[in-house]
Amino acid sequence: MLDLHGPQRRERFDEITGHDLILTTYALLWRDQSVLVKHDYHLLILDEAQYVKNAATRAATTIRELRARHRLCLTGTPLENHLGELWAQFDFLLSGFLGTHKDFTRRWRSPIEKNGDTIRRDLLARRIRPFMLRRRKDEVATELPPKTTIVRSVELDGAQRDLYEIVRAAMQEKIRAAVTAKGLARSHIIVLDALLKLRQVCCDPRLVKLKQAARIQESAKLELLLNMLPELIEEGRRILLFSQFTGMLELIAAALDVAQIRYVMLTGETTDRVTPVRRFQQGEVPIFLISLKAGGVGLNLTAADTVIHYDPWWNPAVENQATDRAHRLGQDKPVFVYKLITAGSVEEKIVVMQQQKAALADAILSEDAAGAVKFSADDLEALFEPIPAAPVASSTTKSRSRTKMVRING
């Protein structure tokens, strides 16, 4: 086995022909392109193949230039956001099997995603099924302990709630004007920016780059988290906490410092990934703060028995992969997954869309097709609906939260 990693790898290029197995990374692949394309390979395996879902990237382009008799993709999330990602992986495996990207979009993606065409969806599923071997974790890892998902909803109060409504109303008007002028398809960036701001308000007003936001003291979700953690730690829980916002992780870290709760953190800026993993796995600290993008895959953290998703992401597969850092082979304790959701907000709408994306993936990848999924401009209106009026709280209740629990075996 030859490991082509690190700056010293160039000294081992001449050894490639003398080894049966060559290992490299996506990040180094395109840098070493001129050397790797000179060889013929019997089998080319892509682990975590979703990393080449964008066929235009350098790594994806280089992979297609490698000569191999057989090709194999390994991934837990072959379909994350849209069907175009599935095309990219099949274009590597069997170039031309699903046509060109433009042809695939016209023939399959648009009818299925935009029009909810169940006939096309089922035909596509049948077409790719002979080339896929799908194994669910509950089928191959039956010895895994149970996983329980707990949704904790919290309502916004006071100035934080007012800020949400101010941002929501302003961005909704901005989006309507953009859609009227340019159409929905060309207003994508404005929509994403608006949704980002609302999600940030839900997490903590200090994430929003507005003067009035900096003065707001309320942070309902952070308060909920800080109420949860001491009790979980006292029970002996070992906790992974995921957020998409590194700024939010920094705010949580500052709050933990004040509360004198020990933790380690891993983000995209962490240069030494080994030390925080080792300290957590060895029990030196009870909490591991992790950015979803930097630590959602590739880590084995079976010392944890509790996972907290501070903010929801559009794609359930991404969250599930993050949860699987703890709920994986080697885990011998029941795993509890907490999802913190701001009631009545854009976060609740994200959870609904997560279910739609999961249904689309199941319809394409499973033997038993799920119901049709259709996304429309109505979804956009739903995302920017006002938060429903809150019930009158007692004078002793500062913040309100409620819990929903679902047990998932495997």
N, C-alpha and C positions, 0 to 999 in steps of 0.2 A: 504494500500500500504506500502510495506517494502522496504526501500532503503538501499541496502548493499553496502555502500561506505565509504571509510575512515578507519582508524585503529580501530575505535570504533565499526565497523560492527560485529566483532567477538562476542560482547556482545549480539547481537540480533539474532544469529543463531538459538536459541531455539524458536524464534517467527515465524519461516518460516511457520509452519503448521497452524498458526492462521491468515494468511493473504491470500487474493485472488490474489494479484499482487506482484511479487518480481522483483526488479530492480537491475541489477549489470552491470559491464563493462567487456569488453573482457580482459582487462589487469588484472582484479582481478579474473576472472572466473577460471583459472587454479590454482590460489593460494588457492581458496576455494573449490577445486574439491572434497576433501574427505567429505565435508559437503553436498554439493549440490547433489551429486550422490545418497544420501540416500533417496531422496524424489521422488515421482511420480508426474508429472505435467500434467495438462489437455492440455495446449497449450504452446509451446515454440516458442517465436518470436525473430528473429535476425533482429535488426535494423542496417542499413548500412551493409548488409550481405556480401558486397564485402571484408570486413575485414577478412573473413575466406576463401578467395579464395585459399589460400595455405593450403591444407589439412594436411600438416605435422607440422603445428605450434601447440604449446601447447593449445592455445585457441580452435582451430579447433578440436583437438583430444578430449578435455574435452567436448565440445558441443555434439559430437557424442556419448558420454557415458551417457548423461542425458536421462532419461526415460520420454517420453511425448506421449500422445495419438495423438496430432496434432502438426504439425510443419509449420512455416511460415517464409519466407524470405522477408524482405523489403529492396529495394535498388534502387537507381537511376542509377546505373551502374553495371548491372549483368554481362556484358561482357566488360572488360577494355582492355586487351592486347591479350588474346588468348582464344580459346575454352576450354582449361583446367580449366579455372576459372568457367565456366558454369558447368562443370562436378562436381567440388568441392561443389558447392551449391546444386546441385541435389543429390549428394551423402549424404548430410545431410538431405535433404527433403525426398527422396525416395531411400534409400540405395540399390544399385544394379540395379536401373531402367535403367541407362546408362552403366551398366557393370563396370568392374574394370577400374582403370585409364589406365592401359596398353591396355586393350581391346578398350576403348574409343578412345585412341590416334590412334590405328591401324585402327579402323573401321570408325571413324568420323573426328578427328582433322587433321591427316595427309592428307587424300584425299581432305578435304575442303580447308585447309590453304596452303598446298604446291602445290596441283594439280588443285585447282580451280574447284573441282567437284561440279557442281551446283545440280546434282541429289541428292547426299548425303546431301548437304546443305539443300535442300528443305525437304528431308525426316526427317532430324534432327529437323527442324523447326516445322514440323507437329507433331512429336513425343512429343515434350515438350509443345506445345501450349495449350493443355487442362489444364495444371497445372500452367499457367501464366495468370495474369491479368495485362496488360500493359496500363498505363494511361500517356499520354504526358501532360506536363504542360499547353500547349495551349488548351487542352481539358477540364481540371478540374479547371483551374485558368484563366477563360476568362476575368476576371476583371483586370488582370495585364496590366500595361502600356506597350507600345512598347519597344523593345530592338533593338538598332542599333549597328552593328558591323563595326568598321572602322579599316582597315589594313593600318598601316603606315610603308612604306618600306624606309630604309636608306642605302646608299652605303658606303662601307668602303673606307677610303682614306689613302694615305701615308704609314707610318710605320705599322699601324694596318692592312692594306690590305696586305702588304709585309709579316707580321707575319702569317697571315692566310694562304697565299700560301706556306710559308716555312713549317708550321705544316701540311698542307694538303698533300703536296708532300711527306714528310717524312713518315707520317702515312699511306698513300696509299701504298707506297712501302713495309712498314712493314706488312700491312694486306695481300698484295698479296703473300709475302713470307710465312706468316703463313698459309694462305689458301692452298697454294701449298704443304706445308709440312704436315699439319694436317687436311685439309678440312675445309669447312665453319662452320660446326656445332661445331667443337672444337676450333674455333678461336673467339668465342663469346666475351670473356673478352677483347681481343685485339681490336676488333671492337668497343665495348662500350667505351673503354678508348680513342680511337682515336676520336670518335664522341663527347665525353665529352670535349676534348681539343678544338675542332673546335667551339663548342657551347660557350665555355668560351671566346675564342677570339672574337666572335661576340658580347658578352655582354660587356666585358671590358678586355683588354690585361692583366691587373693586376691580374686577376683571374688565369692566366696560370702560373704554377710553372717553369718558365724559366727565366734565367738572362736577356736575351734581351727583354723579355716582360715587366719586371719591369721598363725599361727605356722609354717605349713608352708613350707618352702624349696623343695621339689621342684616343678618345672613342666616335665613331660616334653615337651610340645609346644613351649613357648617355647624350651627347650634345643635341640630339633630345628631350629627356625627359625633360631636364632642360629648354628647350625653350617652351615646351608644358605647363608645370605645372603652371607658373605664370598666363598665360592667362586663364586656366581652373579655377584656384582659384579666379581670379578676376570676373569670371562669376558666382561665388557662388557654384561651383561644389564641391561635397564631394567625395573623391577619394580613391579607394582600389587599391593598386599596388602589384601584385603578381610576385614572381620570385622563381625558383627552387633552386637558389644558395643563401644561407644565406650570403656568402661573398659579393655577389652583392648587397644585401640589405644594408649591412654595408657601402659599397662604396656610395650608393645612400643617405644613412643617413648622411654621412660626407658631401656630396655635398649640401644637404638640410640645414645642419648646417651653412655652408658658406653663403648660400643664405638667411639665416634667415627665413626659412620656417618651421613651426611647424609640427610635425608628431608624431605618435606612431608606435611601431613595435611589431610584434609577430612572433617568430620562435619556433623551437623545444626546444630551451633552455629557453624559457620564462616560469617562474614558476607561475607568477601571470597573468593569461589570462583575468581575470575579469576587471582589471583596464584599460588596453588599449582599450578594447571594450567599456567600459562605457565612457571613455573620448571622443572617436570618436563619439559614438552614441549621446552624449550630445552636440556635436558641439564645443568642446574645441580645436580640431585640424582638419585641412582640409584633411590630408593624413594619410592613414593607410598602412604601409609596412608589407606585410604578406608573409611568406614562403609558397609555394604551398602545401607542405606536411603537415605542422602544422596547417594551417588555411583554407585549401581548402574545408573542410566539417565541419559541426557542429556549425557554427557561423551564427547569424542573424544580418546582418549589413544593414538594410534597410535605414539607414540615408544616405548611399552612393547612388549616381546616376551615378557614373563613375567608370569603372573598367579598369585597365591597366594591360595587360599581357606583362611583360617586355621581356620574352623569351618563345618560344613555347615548349610544351611538346608533346611527341609522341601520347599520347592518348587524343582525343578531349573530351571524357567524363570527364576527370579530370579537364580540363580547364572549361568546362561547369558547373561543380559542384562548382568551385571557383566563377565563375560569378554569380551563384545562391545565393551567400551570400548576394547579393544586389537585384537581380531580383527574388523576391519571394513574397509570400503573405505578405501584409503589405506595400509593395512599392507603392507609389502613384505618382511617377515621372518617366518620360521616362528615360531609362538607356542606357548609351553609353559605348560600350566596345571597347577599343583600343588594337590592337595587333601589337607590334613592331617587325618587321622582317628585318633582314639584307639581302638586295637584292643579288640574285645570289649565296647565301651561303647555307650551310647545313640546315639553318633554313627554307629556302624556300622548300627544299626537305621534311623536317619534316611536313610542312603544307600539302603537297601532300599526304604523308603517313597517316596523320590524316584523310583525306577524305576516304582513303582506309579502315581504321579501322572502321570508321563510317558506311561505306557501308556493311562491314562484320557483324557488330552488327545488322544493320537494316534487313539484309537478314535472320538472325537467329531469331530475336525477333519480326519482324513485320509481319503483315498479307500479305503484298505485298513484295515479296522478291526482293532485289536489285540485281544489276549485280554481276557477279563473281569477287572475289578478289584473286589475285595471287601475292605472294611475291617471288622474285627470287634473284640470285646473281647479276642480272643486277641492282637491286635497290642499291646494295652496290657500284657499280661503279658510279651510278648517285649521290650518297651522297658525293662522293669525287671528283666530277668534279671541275675544276678551276672556279673561279668567272669570268663571262664574262667580256670582256673589257668594261670599262666604257666610256660613251661619253665624249667628251672634254667639260670641264666646263668653265664658264666665270671666269675671274680673281676675281670677287666679290663674287663668290659662294664658300664657304668653305666646306659645306657638302650638299648632295643632298638627298631629301626625296620625296616620292610620296604617295598619299593616295587613297585607294579603300574603298568604303562604301557599306554596305549591311544592309538593314533593315529587322529585323526578329520580327514579331508580336508574343507575347506570350513567 
